[in-house]
């Protein structure tokens, strides 16, 4: 499952770096998905001595993993190295020694080994080859090690894509499930659908910029294009309360195959 197209990782990294200060405030969906992931984490693994988090961003999930599970070592990965200071500052000083920076492109960088758990929230949609990623993670997990993740799926930001023609080619739930099944025994899979409400279309664009989720493709905003976008967004996706924006998340828990 590769060649999904549209992702320039340097652009993605720049988008998230620009949104660093506003991310926690605007990332409403990501925070809700994190809570669901943390609930699934309560089911295991029993030991979390060595954990890799893929796509730590500002550390919202990192903070909770350390607080609730206290792994001996938590390797934090992201494209944006500057996030490490942000993540560290979220933790009590006595817990910061648990963090091990492991920044870079997770599809290409060297990986830590003997992991009990790989966890990732709202990140894997950016990858070029999910099947290869799952194979890599299976290769560094101990027997019985687990992969627990969420990622955005088909129809996420669909309103914006419909009007601009620009967007990420999200896989279907079945495509992700089938790729995962090649390397893991799947314990659980689910789809979460959410719709955020905004006062007007420009607020949608500000939200996307503030969370970094629009760091894909290229689109030149001219006054005419912006006028068209706002008019059509209201007409197609608006009601008396304002306008909506769709998010679809896939969540999976899986165990490394023997």
C-alpha positions as CSV (number, residue, x, y, z in Angstrom):
1,X,0.0,0.0,0.0
2,X,2.2,2.8,-1.3
3,X,2.3,5.7,-3.8
4,X,-0.5,7.6,-2.1
5,X,0.8,10.8,-3.4
6,X,0.5,14.5,-2.5
7,X,2.7,14.5,0.5
8,X,5.9,16.6,0.6
9,X,7.2,16.0,4.0
10,X,9.2,19.2,4.2
11,X,6.0,21.1,3.6
12,X,4.2,19.1,6.3
13,X,7.0,19.8,8.8
14,X,6.9,23.5,8.0
15,X,3.1,23.6,8.4
16,X,3.3,21.9,11.9
17,X,6.2,24.2,13.0
18,X,4.2,27.3,12.0
19,X,1.2,26.0,14.0
20,X,3.2,25.0,17.1
21,X,2.0,27.8,19.3
22,X,-1.7,27.4,18.4
23,X,-1.8,23.6,18.0
24,X,-2.9,22.6,21.5
25,X,-5.7,25.2,21.5
26,X,-7.1,24.2,18.0
27,X,-6.4,20.5,17.9
28,X,-9.8,19.6,19.4
29,X,-10.2,16.4,17.3
30,X,-6.7,15.2,18.0
31,X,-7.2,15.6,21.7
32,X,-10.4,13.6,21.6
33,X,-8.8,10.9,19.6
34,X,-5.9,10.8,22.1
35,X,-8.3,10.1,24.9
36,X,-9.7,7.2,23.0
37,X,-6.2,5.9,22.4
38,X,-5.3,6.2,26.0
39,X,-8.4,4.1,26.9
40,X,-7.3,1.4,24.5
41,X,-3.8,1.5,26.0
42,X,-5.3,0.5,29.3
43,X,-5.8,-3.0,27.7
44,X,-2.1,-3.5,27.4
45,X,0.7,-4.4,26.9
46,X,1.3,-5.2,30.6
47,X,4.9,-4.0,30.4
48,X,5.8,-0.7,28.7
49,X,9.5,-0.4,29.4
50,X,10.5,0.7,26.0
51,X,8.0,2.7,24.0
52,X,8.2,4.5,20.6
53,X,5.8,7.4,19.9
54,X,5.6,8.2,16.2
55,X,4.6,11.8,15.6
56,X,4.8,13.3,19.1
57,X,4.0,16.9,17.8
58,X,3.6,19.1,20.9
59,X,3.4,16.2,23.3
60,X,-0.2,16.1,24.3
61,X,-0.2,12.3,24.1
62,X,3.4,12.0,25.4
63,X,2.5,13.7,28.6
64,X,-0.4,11.3,29.3
65,X,1.6,8.2,28.5
66,X,4.3,9.3,30.9
67,X,1.8,10.2,33.6
68,X,-0.3,7.1,33.4
69,X,2.2,4.4,32.4
70,X,5.7,5.7,33.3
71,X,7.7,3.8,30.7
72,X,11.4,3.4,31.4
73,X,12.3,4.9,28.0
74,X,9.9,6.8,25.7
75,X,11.5,7.4,22.3
76,X,9.7,10.4,20.8
77,X,9.7,10.8,17.0
78,X,8.6,13.6,14.8
79,X,9.7,15.4,11.6
80,X,10.1,18.6,13.6
81,X,13.1,18.4,15.9
82,X,12.1,21.7,17.6
83,X,9.2,19.9,19.2
84,X,11.5,18.1,21.7
85,X,11.8,21.2,23.9
86,X,8.0,21.7,23.8
87,X,7.4,18.0,24.7
88,X,10.0,18.1,27.5
89,X,8.5,21.2,29.1
90,X,5.2,19.4,29.5
91,X,6.7,16.9,31.9
92,X,7.7,17.2,35.5
93,X,11.5,17.5,35.8
94,X,11.8,14.1,37.4
95,X,10.2,12.4,34.3
96,X,12.2,14.1,31.6
97,X,15.0,11.5,31.8
98,X,12.4,9.0,30.4
99,X,12.4,10.8,27.1
100,X,14.8,9.9,24.3
101,X,14.7,12.1,21.2
102,X,14.4,10.1,18.0
103,X,13.6,12.7,15.3
104,X,13.5,12.2,11.6
105,X,11.5,10.6,8.9
106,X,10.1,7.4,10.5
107,X,10.0,5.6,7.2
108,X,13.7,6.0,6.7
109,X,15.5,6.7,9.9
110,X,17.2,4.0,12.1
111,X,14.9,2.6,14.7
112,X,15.3,1.7,18.4
113,X,14.9,-2.0,19.1
114,X,13.3,-4.3,21.6
115,X,10.2,-2.2,21.9
116,X,7.2,-3.2,24.0
117,X,4.9,-0.7,22.3
118,X,4.7,1.6,19.3
119,X,2.0,4.3,19.6
120,X,0.9,7.0,17.2
121,X,-1.9,9.5,17.0
122,X,-3.2,11.3,14.0
123,X,0.1,10.9,12.1
124,X,0.3,7.8,9.8
125,X,-1.9,9.4,7.1
126,X,1.3,11.4,6.1
127,X,3.3,8.2,5.3
128,X,4.2,7.1,1.8
129,X,4.0,3.4,2.4
130,X,1.9,2.1,5.3
131,X,2.6,-1.6,4.5
132,X,6.4,-1.0,4.7
133,X,5.9,1.0,7.9
134,X,4.0,-1.8,9.6
135,X,6.7,-4.2,8.5
136,X,9.4,-2.0,10.1
137,X,7.4,-1.7,13.4
138,X,6.9,-5.5,13.5
139,X,10.7,-5.8,13.1
140,X,11.6,-3.7,16.2
141,X,8.8,-5.0,18.6
142,X,9.5,-7.8,21.0
143,X,7.4,-11.0,20.7
144,X,3.9,-10.0,21.9
145,X,4.7,-6.3,21.4
146,X,1.8,-4.0,20.4
147,X,1.1,-1.3,17.9
148,X,-1.7,1.1,18.9
149,X,-2.5,4.0,16.6
150,X,-5.0,6.4,15.1
151,X,-4.8,8.1,11.7
152,X,-7.1,10.3,9.7
153,X,-9.1,8.6,7.0
154,X,-11.2,9.1,3.9
155,X,-13.5,12.1,3.9
156,X,-11.3,14.1,6.4
157,X,-11.4,17.8,5.4
158,X,-13.5,16.7,2.4
159,X,-15.3,20.0,2.2
160,X,-12.0,21.9,1.6
161,X,-10.8,19.3,-0.9
162,X,-14.1,19.5,-2.8
163,X,-13.7,23.2,-3.3
164,X,-10.0,23.5,-3.9
165,X,-9.1,20.2,-5.5
166,X,-6.2,19.9,-3.1
167,X,-6.0,17.3,-0.3
168,X,-4.4,14.2,1.0
169,X,-5.3,10.9,-0.6
170,X,-6.5,9.2,2.5
171,X,-6.7,5.4,2.5
172,X,-9.9,3.5,3.3
173,X,-10.4,1.7,6.6
174,X,-10.2,-1.6,4.7
175,X,-7.0,-0.7,3.0
176,X,-5.4,0.1,6.4
177,X,-6.8,-3.0,8.0
178,X,-5.5,-5.2,5.2
179,X,-2.0,-3.7,5.3
180,X,-1.8,-4.1,9.1
181,X,-3.0,-7.7,8.9
182,X,0.0,-8.7,6.9
183,X,2.3,-8.1,10.0
184,X,0.0,-8.0,13.1
185,X,-2.9,-9.8,14.7
186,X,-5.6,-7.1,14.9
187,X,-7.4,-6.9,18.2
188,X,-9.6,-3.9,17.6
189,X,-10.4,-1.5,14.8
190,X,-13.0,1.4,14.7
191,X,-13.9,4.5,12.8
192,X,-14.7,7.8,14.6
193,X,-16.5,10.5,12.7
194,X,-16.5,14.1,13.9
195,X,-17.8,17.4,12.5
196,X,-16.4,20.7,13.8
197,X,-18.6,23.9,13.5
198,X,-17.2,27.3,12.6
199,X,-18.8,30.7,12.3
200,X,-17.7,31.2,8.7
201,X,-15.4,29.7,6.0
202,X,-12.4,31.8,6.8
203,X,-12.4,30.4,10.3
204,X,-12.1,26.9,8.8
205,X,-9.0,28.0,7.0
206,X,-7.5,29.5,10.1
207,X,-8.2,26.3,12.0
208,X,-6.4,24.2,9.4
209,X,-3.4,26.6,9.4
210,X,-3.3,26.6,13.2
211,X,-3.2,22.8,13.5
212,X,-0.9,22.1,10.6
213,X,-3.2,19.5,9.0
214,X,-3.3,21.3,5.7
215,X,0.4,20.8,5.0
216,X,-0.2,19.0,1.7
217,X,-0.2,20.0,-1.9
218,X,0.0,23.6,-3.1
219,X,-2.8,26.1,-3.5
220,X,-2.5,29.7,-4.4
221,X,-5.1,31.9,-2.7
222,X,-6.1,34.8,-4.9
223,X,-8.9,37.3,-3.9
224,X,-11.2,35.7,-6.5
225,X,-10.5,32.1,-5.3
226,X,-11.1,33.1,-1.6
227,X,-14.3,34.8,-2.5
228,X,-15.5,31.7,-4.4
229,X,-14.4,29.4,-1.6
230,X,-16.3,31.4,1.1
231,X,-19.4,31.7,-1.1
232,X,-19.5,28.0,-2.1
233,X,-18.6,26.7,1.4
234,X,-21.6,28.5,2.9
235,X,-23.9,27.3,0.1
236,X,-22.8,23.6,0.2
237,X,-21.8,23.1,3.8
238,X,-23.5,25.8,5.8
239,X,-26.6,26.1,7.9
240,X,-28.1,28.6,10.3
241,X,-25.4,27.8,12.9
242,X,-22.4,28.3,10.6
243,X,-20.3,25.9,8.5
244,X,-18.9,22.4,9.2
245,X,-15.6,20.6,8.7
246,X,-15.4,16.8,8.7
247,X,-12.8,14.5,10.3
248,X,-12.7,10.8,10.1
249,X,-10.3,8.8,12.3
250,X,-9.3,5.1,12.2
251,X,-8.1,3.5,15.4
252,X,-6.4,0.1,15.7
253,X,-4.8,-2.0,18.3
254,X,-2.7,-5.0,17.2
255,X,-0.1,-7.5,18.4
256,X,3.0,-8.5,16.5
257,X,2.5,-11.9,14.8
258,X,4.8,-14.7,16.0
